[in-house]
Each structure stands twice: as C-alpha cells, then as structure tokens.
Amino acid sequence: MRIVIFTDTYPPFVNGVSTSTFNLVNSLTERGHEVLVLAPRFTDGKMEQIGNVIYIPGIAMKKLYGYRITNFFANKPIKMVKKFKPDVIHNQTDFTIGVLARRCAKKLKLPIVYTYHTSYEDYTYYLVHGIMDRFAKRFVRTYSRDLANHMTEFITPSEKTKEYIRMTGSDVYANVIPTGIDFSIFKPDKIDQEKVKEFKEAHGIKPNTKVFLILGRIAKEKSMDVSLRGISEYHKKHPETDIKVIVVGNGPFREELELYATQVGLGDVTDFIGEVGCLEVPFYYSICDIYTSASITETQGLTFMEAMAAGKIVLARFDSNLTGTITNGKTGFFFTDDNSFVSQVEKIFALTNEQREAIIKEALQTVDIYSIDRFYENILRVYKRAIRKHW
C-alpha cells in the first residue's frame, strides 16, 4: 500500500503527535508499505524532499511553540503527492498542513483518514490570551465537528477524545486506536550504561539520590509547575533525602518554570536539559526513580506509557483518561493535590524491591495493548475500509 501522511510535527521536533507519526511511519515501512510524509520545516528554507519526507516552508508562530503556518494553497506539494500515486491519505493535523491534506484528497480523489490528536480548546489561550475565550472555544468545537464529519474514516487515540468529539455534536464513527509504542527501544540493554554513569556524575546524582523526571513540551497547559510544587513540598518535609529533578523538553513556559523552580526552593536540585530527540528519550527514563506529570490535557498520555514500558514508577495527577492505563498502587500512582503528591512519593520510596518489581511487571503487562504490532494492525484495517468506502 502507498500512504501519504500529513503532519504538523515530525522529528527532530518532539511532542506526542511527532512521536505517534514517527512510530506509524516506521511500523508501515518495516512491513513493506511505501510512505511519503509531508511536514513543515522547522528552520527557514525552501521546500525539499529528504528521504521519504517532504519539508514545506512556513512562517514560525513564536508564541505557539514555534509551529509554522504553511501555505495551504501551494500546488507543488500536491503535484509531488500525485507523482507518488498514493492509495490513501492520512491526516494527523488540522490547520495549514491539514488544510493542504484535505485539498490534496479532494483534488486527487483519494480517501482521507483523519486522526484527532489534540483537543484544541486547551490551547485557545495562546491565540486569544483570555480575550473572547468562550467564543474561541465555541469556534474550535464547531470546526472540530465539521472536520470529523467530512473524513472518509476518523480515528481518536482514546475514549476521552472520542467523548469530546461526541460533545461537539458529531456522530461520526470513531475508531479508537491508541498510539503504538516500540517497546524495544526502552529495554535496559538498549541503554548505554557508560553514558548513564557520565550523566549522573555530571549532574551530581549519587547512588542514594532519588531522581524525579519531568518530560515533555514545557507549556502552561502541561502543569509542570504543579509537579515542581509537589516535589518541593516533599523536599521540605524530607530534607534528609537527597533528590534531583531532571526536566527534559522545551517550550514557551520554560523561563517561567525555571524561575518557579527557584521560587519553591528547587533551584539547586533541578536541571533543565532542553529538547532532545525522540530516540534519546529512553535514556532519560532510565535514570529516574519516578516519572511524574500533572498534565490533564493529554488525549492519551503517551509519556506515561513510555515510562511504564521503561520499567519506571509513574506518579500522575488523576485524570479519567488514565484510568484504563494506571491502576493506583498496582501499575502506578495517582495524586490530586500537594498533600497526596507527598504521601504518594513516601509510599513509592517505602516500597520493597519485591513490591516495586511487582508494580513494574503489572505495568508492563498493561501497556502491552499499546504494542506497535497492534497499532499497525488497527491502522491498516482503517486504511482498507477507507479505500473500500471510496471505490
């Protein structure tokens, strides 16, 4: 099968959609399918094809993570897609590149599959800064509903996203397909232990140091400050415990978060690593004792599953979206406020080796349903149905 994938983020850019698309492309190509990816350039320059990726130039939106608005009226990308002779188009985004995907499908008379990754109501702040926010959210709901209704096939990565689409008023059939994870890259034998040793020495991590990892795009809606506040409260209550906080990622909230870490007394024990490539992410999971996130805007919670696949204890702020993945005390831990954050950390550090291993084992069995093989099989089934519907 020949598949064209349109996405607004792709490695080296790191976020959930980028990782999901990267995993999808790899799973398809490894099984003999031909894939062409269209993604925006994240540096200035002309349109060019590198390998199986066509990079399209655009204007950077500095206040929106540096995303680039591409020319969705451009005809050259459509000509390149036509030359590829695809069987189906898979659209992973909504605006600019997404509009180009829909134009391409219409012009070339191709079926189009759409994955709704992001609940954009959580991001209207960056465009309107609180002014007419209710109107902006209403517009997003209407836009999302109409978008879903005009696709050949529609995919959501979780039940939470499916429920959101239902809330917009759309009755489109939704294929719930969680993003697949390549578990092999998280296995301990894939991690360079010499590099781990060097990193720990460089960052003052001793054998008795407890390491908290916060990873992802550093943005307001990710609530990383909530995790830092919880760690700070634990540190105040247990000053005898040597701790280190590693923050991996970049984004518009980084400067504020660095300042906040100092304000809550974690400045000396918090290291901001910056953005890393998606293939480097397993390394950072390998060095932590607890992976924690307070985000409740995730459509699936990919980083939680990655941490579990890496054999790490997860401490997440409670979100109904995670109840199928995390069972409190069995496969991970939930917190709801600063007090419960502290009490859960105390429980985690009090675990015996046997108890910790039991939780890790149960977590690994839980995330097995998100294997890349299942992901591939589910996606391919949707592609075939889209092609049949378009005959």
N, C-alpha and C positions, 0 to 999 in steps of 0.2 A: 504494500500500500504506500501511496505517496501523500504525505501530510505536510501542510503548511501551518506553522504556529506563529501567531501574532502575540507579542507580549510587551509590556511597557518596562519590564526589568529583566535583566539577564546577567549572569556572571560576567565580569567580576563584581557587579553590584550585588549586595547581599540583603535579601529580605525573604519573606515566606513565598511570595509569588515567583521570585527568581529561582529559589531552591526547588519549588514544585515543578517549574518549567524545565529546569536543568535535569531533574530526575526523569521527567516524562520523555524528554528528547533522548536521553541515554537508554531508557528502557525500550524505546521504539527502535533506535538504530541498532542496538545489540541483538535485536530479534529479526533483523533483516529488512526493516522498513526504511524508506528514504524520507528524510525530514529536512525541511527548509524553515529556518527561524527568521522572523523579521522583528527587530528590536531597535530602540533609539540608541544613538551614540551617546556616551556619557562624557565625551570630550568634543570640542569643536572639530569640524572636518567635513569632508564630503561623503556622499553615500558610497559604500563599498561592501563587497562580499568577502568575508574571511571564513574559509571553510564552508560550513552549511548555514552561516549566519549573515543576513543582510543587515548592516547597520545604517540606520536612517538618521540624518542630522536633524537637529531641532533647537529650540530656544529653551535654555535652562530656567526653571522656576526655583529660584534660590530659597524661597520660603516654604517650598513643598518638597523637601528632601533632595532638591536638585533634579527632580524629574524634568524631562524635556518634552515640550509640546512640539510634535512633528506635523508636517504638512500633510493633512489627510486628503487633500485634493491632488496630491502628486500622482502622476500616471506611471512614472518609471518603475516603482516597486510592483505595480500591478502587471506590467509587461514582463518583469522578471519572474513573477509568480506564474504567469501564463506559460512561459517558456519551460517551467518546471513540470507542468502538466499534473497538478495535484488531483487526488480523489476527494479530498475533504479539507476544509479549513477549520482550525481550532483557535478560537479567540480567547486569550487569557486576560483581557483587559477591557476597558470601557471607552475611555476618551482618546482622542487623536489616533493612536495606533489602532485602537478598537474600531474607530470610525472607518479607518483605512481597510480593516479586515472586512467590515460589512460591505463597503463599496466593492472590494475585490470579489467577494462571494456573489454579489448581485451581478457584476459585470461579466464574470466568467461562468455564471450559472452553476455555482457549486454549493453543496450543503455546508452549513456552518454550525459547528458545535461551540458552545459558549460556557466557560467555567466562571461562576460568580465568586471570586475570591474574597472581595473586600466589601464590608458594609460601610459605604461612603458617608453615611450620616455621622460616623465618628470622626470624620475629617473635614467637615464643613467649616470648622473654626479657622483653619489655615487660609480659607478663601475669604470669609466674611468677618473674621475676628469678633464674633458675637453680635454683629450688626445684621438684623433681619435673619437671624439664625434659623428661626422657625420656618420662614419662607424657603430658605436654602434646603432644609431637611425635607420639606414637602416636595420640593422640586426633585431632589435625589430619589425619593420614593417613587414618584411618577415616572421618572426617567428609567429607574431600575425595572419597574414593572413592564414598561413598554419594550425595553431591551429584551427581557426574558421572553416575552410573548412573540418576538419576531425571529427567534432562533430555530434552526431545524431540530437541535437537541440542546438540552440545558442541563448543566452539572453544578451541584453545590458540594463543597468539601465536607460539610457537616449538617446535622439536623438543625443546628442553630441558624445557619444561613438559609436553609430551606424554609424554616418558620418565618424568617424575616421577609423572604420573597412572598410568602403567603400573606403576611401582614400588609404588604404593599397593594394587595388586591389581585395579584397574578395567580391564575390556576394552572399555569404551565406544568407539565410533567417534569419533576426534578429527579435526576439521577444523583443520589448521594454517594459520592466516591471520595473517600479520604485520600489525601496526597500520599503517595508511596514513599517509603524510606529505604534507602540502600543500607541495610544494617551492616553490611560487610565492612564499611569504612569506619565503623565505631568500635570494632573489635580491638581489644588491648594489643594484640600482636601487630596491628597496623600503626600503632603509635610509636614514634621514635623516642625511646626512653632516655637516650642521651640528651636529646633536646629538652625533654621534661626536666631533667636534672639541671641543665643550664638555666632554664627559665626560672625554676624555683630558687636557685642561687642568686640570680639577678634581681628577683623580686622579694628576697628575704623570707621565703617560705621554708620553715624548718619542719622536721619530722612531726612535731606536735602542733603545727599551725593548722587551724581549721579554715578552709578556703570556701568562700561563698562566690558563686559565679552568677553574674547578670549579663545576659547576652541578647542582642537584637538591635533594632533601629532605636536610637535614642531620641524619642519623641514624646510629647506631652501625654498622648493617649496611652502610652506603654506603662505609665505609672511607676517608672523605675525609682522615683523618689520615695514611694511607699515602701518598697523593698529596703532601700537605704535607711529609712526611718526605723523599720523593724529591726534591722541589723544593729543600728545604733542603740536601740533600747536593750537588746540582748547584751551588747558590749558594756553598757552602763551597769547592768545587773551582774555581769560576769567579767569584770575587768581582769581577772586572773587568766582568762582564756586568750591565748594568742590567736588573733584572727587576721585574715587577709581577704579583701574584697576585690575581685577582678571584674571589670566592666569591659565587655567586648562589643564594639559597634560604634556607629557614628550617627549624627543626625542633628536637627535644628535645636534640640534641647540640651546638647552636650555641655555648653558653657554653664548653663543654669544648674545642671546636675553636678558638675564639678564643684561649683560654689556651694551647692546644698550639702554635698558630702563633707565639706569643711565645716559648714554651719552646725551639722549634727555630730561633729566630733570624730568623723571617719577619714578626714583628710590624709592623715599619716598612714592609714592602712588600706587605702583604696587606690588602685592603679587602673587608669583608663588606657586600654590597649589600642583603641581605634578600630577602624574597619579591617576585617580580614576576609580572605577568600573563602568560599563555601567549603573547599576541601581542607581548609585549616581548622574549621570549627571543631571537629572531633578532638583535636589536640587540647583545646581549652576545656572541653567537658572532662577530659582525662585528669586534669589537675585539681578538680574541685571536689569538695565533700558534699556540698549542697548546691543544686541549681535552683535558683528562686526567681519567680516572676510574679508581679502584681497586676499584670495586664488582664483586663476583662473585655478587651475589644477584639480578641482573636477569633477568627472564623473556624479555626481547627485546633490551634495550639501545637504547631509543628515542633517548636523547640522543646516542649515538654516531652514529646515522644522521642526526639533525638537524645535528650538527656537520659531517658529511661533505657533506650537502646544502648547507650554508652555505659550502662550499669551504675548510674548515679541516682542519689536520692533527690526527689523533686519536692519542692515546697512552693505551692501555688496559691494565689488568692482564689477563694472559691468562686467558680463560675459554672453555671449549669451545663455549659458547653463541654466541660471536662469530666462530668460525672461518669461517662462511659469509658474514660481512659484512666482516671485516677480514683482509686478507692481509698479513702482516708485511713491511714495506718496499715494498709495492705500493699498498695502499689506506689504510694506516695503520701504526701500530707497536704492538707488544706489549712489556710489561715483566713481570718476575716478582718482582723484589726491588729494593732500593735501588740496587745496582750497575748492574743492567740499565736501571733508570729513567734514571740519569745518562748511561749510554752511548747510550741511545736519543735523549735530548734533544740530546746532542752531534751525533749523526747528523742529526737534524732541522735543527738550526741550521747545519749544514755543507752542506745541500742547495743546489744552484744553483737559480736561478729556473726553469730548464727541468725539472730533476728534481722540484721542488715542484709545478709545474703538471701534470706527468705523473701524479703521485700523486693530486692533486685530481681530475683528469679521470677516472682509473680509479675513484676512489671514487664519483664522481657516477654513473658507469655501473653500479656495483654496487648503489647504493641505489635505482636506478630501479625495481627489482622491488617496492619498497615504496611505489609511487605511490598516490595517493588513488584513482585510477581502478581499479586492480587490486583494491584493498581493497574498494571499493564492489561490484564485480562478484562477488567471492568471498563477501562477506557476503550479498548479495541471493540468491545461489544457495542458501545455507544456509537463509535465511528461507523460500524457496519450498519447499524439501524438508521443512522442519519443518511447514509448513502442509499439505502433501500427506499427511504421515505422520499428521496429526491429523484428517483427514477421517473 
